[in-house]
Each structure stands twice: as C-alpha cells, then as structure tokens.
Amino acid sequence: MLLVAREWPSSIPGAPARHSADYASMWAGAHVRPIPATTPQLRREAAWLHRAVAEFSRQVEAEPWCGVTRTPGVEYLEAPDQGYRQQTKETFERETGLGGYRKLAPAEVPEGVMLAYEYDTFCINSPVYCEHLLRKFLLQGGKTLEKDLRSEWEAFTLRNGVILVVNASGTGFGDAKSFPTRGLHDNSDLIPHS
C-alpha cells in the first residue's frame, strides 16, 4: 500500500518543521457534532457517523494517546429547524451512537436561544491524530511517497497495477465544486504590494 502526499504530519522523517496553510490537517480542529438525519444524504452521513463513533470509542479505550478524547458537547440554537425540534434522546442516540443526550431547560440557556441540548461526544486533536494514523500505517508495512500530484489520475501512474486511488486532496484538483469553507483561501490581500 502506498500513501502519496505533498505534506506530512511532523512525525514522518524529513517532514518540514512548518506546514503550508493548504495543509488543513495541521490547523484543523475537529469535534463530533451531529445534525439530525432529515434527508437521504444526511441519513447516509449518520450511518458513517455511527461507525466513526464506535471506532473513536474503541480508540479512546485501546489507544488513549491517539489524539481522540471524550468531551461534553453543548448546542445552542437560535432558530432550530424541524429536525432539531423533533429530535429526542432516542432518535439522537440511535442516529449517532452518542450517549448523554439531554435537552436543557429554558432557565439553563442564554437569552435568544430557542433550543439547547447536551450530549457526550469526541474531540480530535487533528495533528496528533494524523501522526498516530500515519505511524500505524508505517508500522503495518505501508509505504509513503512525497509528491505534489496535479490530478487524481496521476496517482495511477506511480506504480504498476494500481486498482484503487482515494482522493483526499481537499480542494479537488481544481474542481470548482470543491473549495475551502473556512479560513483564508486567497490571502493576496495580506501580502504587501510594491
């Protein structure tokens, strides 16, 4: 198995001490924050979430150093849609696999909040978690190649007999439908011009 990337978590030998702003995993914060499964796509995502929650639970117990921790989650919604309003402890736990769901009483929430609830969830330290996953991959015999691919199709030329390529490029190799939703994508306004 070969893992190809332009940048790596800092645990890999030869990795740069600094990472570009485009390497989101080194800057990303991550927590499990589910939304009600009210559409076919959200139901598919809820099934994936349920499996992820089971795996995070396993990792927290078996590999407490992996960068995943349990944490309380609290949601404050000013204008909840129908999915949130109809959500119950049973539907939340069935959809997500997360426990501890409790709707907060009006006296427990700030003014202007229409619905609030708490639940047990996970927080992921992305740099630590990426390093952990890479370390496991390498220890199980995986190989790495540092390369700036220009297309997902280029990955098929790196070895003979490639049968599967997982595109985790983030910005989709120029696909206009794939773009950052947070942070600065074009920071040219921050660079002084002469």
C-alpha positions in Angstrom: 0.0 0.0 0.0 1.3 3.4 -1.0 0.4 6.8 0.6 1.2 9.8 -1.6 1.1 13.3 -0.2 2.7 16.7 -0.7 2.9 17.4 3.0 3.0 15.0 6.0 2.4 15.2 9.8 5.6 16.2 11.5 6.3 12.6 12.8 7.5 11.4 9.4 11.3 11.6 9.0 12.2 14.6 6.8 8.8 16.3 7.3 9.1 20.1 7.3 9.1 21.9 10.6 6.5 24.3 9.1 3.4 23.5 7.0 1.6 25.5 4.4 -1.8 26.9 5.1 -3.1 24.5 2.5 -2.3 21.5 4.7 -5.5 21.7 6.7 -4.9 18.7 9.0 -2.2 20.6 10.8 -4.5 23.5 11.6 -7.9 21.9 11.8 -9.8 21.4 15.0 -12.3 18.5 15.0 -15.1 17.5 17.1 -18.1 15.2 16.5 -21.1 17.4 16.2 -24.0 15.6 14.6 -27.0 17.1 12.9 -30.5 15.4 12.5 -30.7 12.9 9.7 -33.6 14.6 7.8 -32.6 13.9 4.2 -31.3 10.8 2.4 -27.8 12.2 2.3 -27.9 13.1 6.0 -29.1 9.6 6.8 -26.1 8.2 4.9 -23.8 10.5 6.8 -25.5 9.5 10.1 -24.6 5.8 9.3 -21.0 6.8 8.7 -21.0 8.8 11.9 -22.4 5.9 13.9 -19.4 3.7 12.7 -17.0 6.6 13.4 -18.3 6.9 16.9 -17.8 3.2 17.5 -14.3 3.4 16.3 -13.5 6.6 18.3 -14.9 4.8 21.4 -12.6 1.8 20.7 -9.6 4.1 20.1 -10.1 6.1 23.3 -10.0 2.8 25.3 -7.3 0.9 23.5 -5.1 3.8 22.3 -5.6 6.7 24.7 -2.5 8.5 23.1 -4.1 8.7 19.7 -5.4 12.3 19.9 -9.1 11.5 20.5 -10.7 12.4 23.8 -14.2 12.2 25.2 -15.8 15.6 25.9 -19.2 17.1 26.6 -21.0 18.7 23.7 -23.5 21.6 24.2 -25.5 23.0 21.3 -27.3 26.4 21.5 -29.7 27.0 18.6 -31.4 30.4 17.9 -33.5 29.1 15.0 -33.6 25.3 15.0 -35.2 23.6 12.0 -37.8 20.9 12.3 -35.2 18.2 12.5 -33.7 19.7 15.7 -37.2 20.4 17.2 -38.3 16.9 16.7 -35.1 15.3 17.9 -35.4 13.1 21.1 -32.9 11.3 23.2 -33.9 8.1 21.5 -33.6 9.4 17.9 -30.3 11.2 18.7 -28.7 8.2 20.2 -30.0 5.8 17.5 -28.7 8.0 14.7 -25.4 8.9 16.2 -24.3 6.3 18.6 -23.5 9.1 21.1 -25.0 9.0 24.6 -25.8 11.5 27.3 -28.4 13.5 25.3 -30.4 15.9 27.4 -32.5 18.9 26.4 -31.7 21.9 28.5 -34.4 23.8 30.3 -35.1 27.4 29.3 -33.6 28.6 32.6 -30.3 26.9 31.6 -29.7 28.8 28.3 -28.8 32.3 27.3 -31.5 34.7 26.1 -32.4 34.2 22.5 -31.7 30.5 22.4 -34.8 28.6 21.3 -33.4 25.1 21.8 -30.3 23.7 23.6 -29.1 20.3 24.4 -26.0 18.5 25.7 -24.5 15.1 24.8 -21.3 13.1 25.1 -19.0 13.4 22.1 -15.4 13.3 21.0 -12.8 16.0 20.3 -9.9 15.2 17.9 -6.5 16.8 18.0 -6.0 16.7 14.3 -2.2 16.9 14.2 -1.8 14.3 16.8 -4.4 12.0 15.3 -2.9 12.3 11.8 0.5 11.4 13.2 -1.0 8.5 15.0 -2.7 7.1 11.9 0.5 7.6 9.8 2.6 5.8 12.4 0.2 2.8 12.4 0.2 2.8 8.6 4.0 2.7 8.5 4.3 0.0 11.3 1.9 -2.2 9.3 4.2 -2.0 6.3 2.7 0.9 4.4 5.0 3.0 2.2 5.0 6.7 1.6 5.9 9.0 -1.3 6.2 12.7 -1.1 4.8 14.1 -4.3 2.7 17.1 -5.4 0.1 15.4 -7.6 -1.6 17.6 -10.2 -4.5 15.2 -10.8 -6.1 12.2 -9.2 -5.3 10.3 -12.4 -1.6 10.9 -11.9 -1.8 8.5 -8.9 -2.5 5.6 -11.3 0.9 6.1 -12.9 3.0 5.8 -9.8 3.0 2.0 -9.6 2.0 -0.9 -11.8 -1.3 -2.5 -11.2 -3.0 0.3 -9.2 -6.6 -0.6 -8.7 -7.8 2.0 -6.2 -7.0 5.6 -5.5 -8.5 7.5 -2.6 -8.7 11.2 -3.5 -8.2 13.1 -0.2 -6.8 16.2 -1.9 -9.1 18.6 -0.1 -9.6 21.1 -2.8 -10.3 18.5 -5.5 -7.5 19.1 -8.0 -9.1 22.2 -9.4 -12.7 21.1 -9.3 -14.8 24.3 -9.0 -17.3 22.4 -6.8 -14.6 21.7 -4.2 -13.4 24.7 -2.2 -12.5 25.7 1.4 -15.3 26.8 3.6 -13.3 28.2 6.4 -10.1 30.2 6.7 -8.3 32.1 4.0 -8.3 30.7 0.6 -6.8 33.7 -1.2 -4.6 35.7 1.2 -3.2 38.0 -1.5 -4.8 40.9 0.3 -2.5 40.2 3.3 0.7 40.4 1.2 2.1 44.0 0.8 2.3 45.1 -2.8 5.1 47.3 -4.0 
